[in-house]
Amino acid sequence: MADSKQRILITGMAGFIGYHLAKKLGREGFDVYGVDSINDYYSTKLKKDRLLDLGVAVGPTDIGWISNPNKNIHFLQADLSKSDECARVFEGDHYDALVHLAAQPGVRKSISHPAIYFQSNLVATYNLLEQLKDSPQTALLMASSSSVYGHSSDTPYTESQQTDAPVSLYAATKKSTEIIAHYYAHQYKIDTSMLRFFTVYGPWGRPDMAVYGFFDKIMNGEEIKVFNQGDLKRDFTYISDIVDNLHLLLLNRLNKTKEDTTTSYEIYNIGNQSPVKLLDFISLIEKIANKKAKKAFLPMQPGDVYETYADSNKLKQLLHFDYNTPLEKGLTKFYEWYKTYHTINTKALQSHE
Ligand SMILES: NC(=O)c1ccc[n+]([C@@H]2O[C@H](COP(=O)([O-])OP(=O)(O)OC[C@H]3O[C@@H](n4cnc5c(N)ncnc54)[C@H](O)[C@@H]3O)[C@@H](O)[C@H]2O)c1
């Protein structure tokens, strides 16, 4: 168990990964502080339901921190791209660590709505780093993305290979924040771990991503879009493997010893190391849902990459961690959650009719 006084700030706590991490850290005895703007990129109901599951009920007029009944998870609705709202998050005692997950994700939207990516990925990160420079004892764990590897065919991807040719604005903002955070780590001695996540999925997942979208469409008898005629591969990584890695890395950074040979800025891949072909992935979903998909085969989408494939050995060796959720098991867990969540919400909707 952690020292109960350790205060961890999670940005993007109403988001998919932030919610799961908050739940885990709350259970492990940390004092968790979460921030999120609860934007409407996807269902705000899903984001508020995740917070409710953490014991935090967000009202229409909450303007300060609110806490769960156990008083170990706290939440503030704030837009980090606004410097005054970001500054409010840092009023009071210092945080032992900041896990920065808030961002505007998604490749397609970065083509149609580029400005949001500059605000939520670049300006918000800059505002946070400006706050951290006065608090260099706060360890920083920060989300980047496998998208920084662009169209590289040099697989599996290792952290040391070149990542200066992003093919989407989303990837370009993620790569930019990696570089900006390097400057802050160097100048202000902020202990920084940059984490390149590979296609994360699981219960409470994001409706804009393939796992949720495909199950949803197949269950509702709608057509699914199969891009690049199905000739794509993804290194699907189950949420609890991501969260277990983050928890162990957090402990590692909080208990950093004098013998620690890591530098103040390290990049780590977090990925399952087992890419799956898109058509095999769809077959697995059909098997689990016991329903055939209607498929529309389409060309490659702008901004998309052909393959993601992590070499995660650097972090595995540091943490002695092994990924232990095969895709079929993870998809089954997602499907169980999906059915329960949608049954509850359909019943709730019907009861209001
Ligand atoms: N899920 C994946 O497969 C994946 C893969 C690679 C990288 N990542 C990165 O991991 C992080 C978490 O991803 P996720 O899947 O949980 O996404 P998510 O969209 O579910 O969560 C992000 C949260 O950040 C919040 N947010 C956005 N802009 C904000 C702002 N200006 N101020 C405050 N809050 C803001 C959103 O409301 C959202 O709840 C992101 O940085 C994402 O780029 C995710």
Ligand as a Chemical Component Dictionary entry (heavy atoms), coordinates in Angstrom:
data_LIG
# 
_chem_comp.id                   LIG 
_chem_comp.type                 NON-POLYMER 
_chem_comp.pdbx_formal_charge   0 
_chem_comp.three_letter_code    LIG 
# 
loop_
_chem_comp_atom.comp_id 
_chem_comp_atom.atom_id 
_chem_comp_atom.alt_atom_id 
_chem_comp_atom.type_symbol 
_chem_comp_atom.charge 
_chem_comp_atom.model_Cartn_x 
_chem_comp_atom.model_Cartn_y 
_chem_comp_atom.model_Cartn_z 
_chem_comp_atom.pdbx_ordinal 
LIG N1  N1  N 0  -6.893  5.217  -25.668 1  
LIG C1  C1  C 0  -5.875  4.977  -26.485 2  
LIG O1  O1  O 0  -5.853  3.985  -27.217 3  
LIG C2  C2  C 0  -4.695  5.908  -26.520 4  
LIG C3  C3  C 0  -3.624  5.585  -27.376 5  
LIG C4  C4  C 0  -2.535  6.437  -27.425 6  
LIG C5  C5  C 0  -2.489  7.567  -26.616 7  
LIG N2  N2  N 1  -3.542  7.867  -25.803 8  
LIG C6  C6  C 0  -3.455  9.085  -24.976 9  
LIG O2  O2  O 0  -3.807  8.737  -23.649 10 
LIG C7  C7  C 0  -4.476  9.826  -23.013 11 
LIG C8  C8  C 0  -5.820  9.373  -22.461 12 
LIG O3  O3  O 0  -6.601  8.850  -23.539 13 
LIG P1  P1  P 0  -8.080  8.334  -23.360 14 
LIG O4  O4  O 0  -8.249  7.217  -24.305 15 
LIG O5  O5  O -1 -8.372  8.129  -21.915 16 
LIG O6  O6  O 0  -8.890  9.588  -23.927 17 
LIG P2  P2  P 0  -10.250 10.262 -23.407 18 
LIG O7  O7  O 0  -10.682 11.202 -24.482 19 
LIG O8  O8  O 0  -11.199 9.234  -22.961 20 
LIG O9  O9  O 0  -9.759  11.102 -22.140 21 
LIG C9  C9  C 0  -9.161  12.374 -22.236 22 
LIG C10 C10 C 0  -9.913  13.318 -21.293 23 
LIG O10 O10 O 0  -9.260  14.595 -21.349 24 
LIG C11 C11 C 0  -10.254 15.588 -21.214 25 
LIG N3  N3  N 0  -9.758  16.843 -21.779 26 
LIG C12 C12 C 0  -9.509  17.119 -23.082 27 
LIG N4  N4  N 0  -9.072  18.370 -23.213 28 
LIG C13 C13 C 0  -9.030  18.906 -21.948 29 
LIG C14 C14 C 0  -8.671  20.178 -21.431 30 
LIG N5  N5  N 0  -8.288  21.182 -22.238 31 
LIG N6  N6  N 0  -8.739  20.379 -20.098 32 
LIG C15 C15 C 0  -9.152  19.366 -19.275 33 
LIG N7  N7  N 0  -9.505  18.154 -19.712 34 
LIG C16 C16 C 0  -9.450  17.934 -21.033 35 
LIG C17 C17 C 0  -11.463 15.045 -21.975 36 
LIG O11 O11 O 0  -12.689 15.616 -21.535 37 
LIG C18 C18 C 0  -11.369 13.551 -21.708 38 
LIG O12 O12 O 0  -12.249 13.147 -20.679 39 
LIG C19 C19 C 0  -4.576  10.925 -24.074 40 
LIG O13 O13 O 0  -3.488  11.800 -23.883 41 
LIG C20 C20 C 0  -4.424  10.175 -25.385 42 
LIG O14 O14 O 0  -3.894  11.005 -26.401 43 
LIG C21 C21 C 0  -4.643  7.068  -25.737 44 
# 
loop_
_chem_comp_bond.comp_id 
_chem_comp_bond.atom_id_1 
_chem_comp_bond.atom_id_2 
_chem_comp_bond.value_order 
_chem_comp_bond.pdbx_ordinal 
LIG N1  C1  SING 1  
LIG C1  O1  DOUB 2  
LIG C1  C2  SING 3  
LIG C2  C3  SING 4  
LIG C2  C21 DOUB 5  
LIG C3  C4  DOUB 6  
LIG C4  C5  SING 7  
LIG C5  N2  DOUB 8  
LIG N2  C6  SING 9  
LIG N2  C21 SING 10 
LIG C6  O2  SING 11 
LIG C6  C20 SING 12 
LIG O2  C7  SING 13 
LIG C7  C8  SING 14 
LIG C7  C19 SING 15 
LIG C8  O3  SING 16 
LIG O3  P1  SING 17 
LIG P1  O4  DOUB 18 
LIG P1  O5  SING 19 
LIG P1  O6  SING 20 
LIG O6  P2  SING 21 
LIG P2  O7  DOUB 22 
LIG P2  O8  SING 23 
LIG P2  O9  SING 24 
LIG O9  C9  SING 25 
LIG C9  C10 SING 26 
LIG C10 O10 SING 27 
LIG C10 C18 SING 28 
LIG O10 C11 SING 29 
LIG C11 N3  SING 30 
LIG C11 C17 SING 31 
LIG N3  C12 SING 32 
LIG N3  C16 SING 33 
LIG C12 N4  DOUB 34 
LIG N4  C13 SING 35 
LIG C13 C14 SING 36 
LIG C13 C16 DOUB 37 
LIG C14 N5  SING 38 
LIG C14 N6  DOUB 39 
LIG N6  C15 SING 40 
LIG C15 N7  DOUB 41 
LIG N7  C16 SING 42 
LIG C17 O11 SING 43 
LIG C17 C18 SING 44 
LIG C18 O12 SING 45 
LIG C19 O13 SING 46 
LIG C19 C20 SING 47 
LIG C20 O14 SING 48 
# 
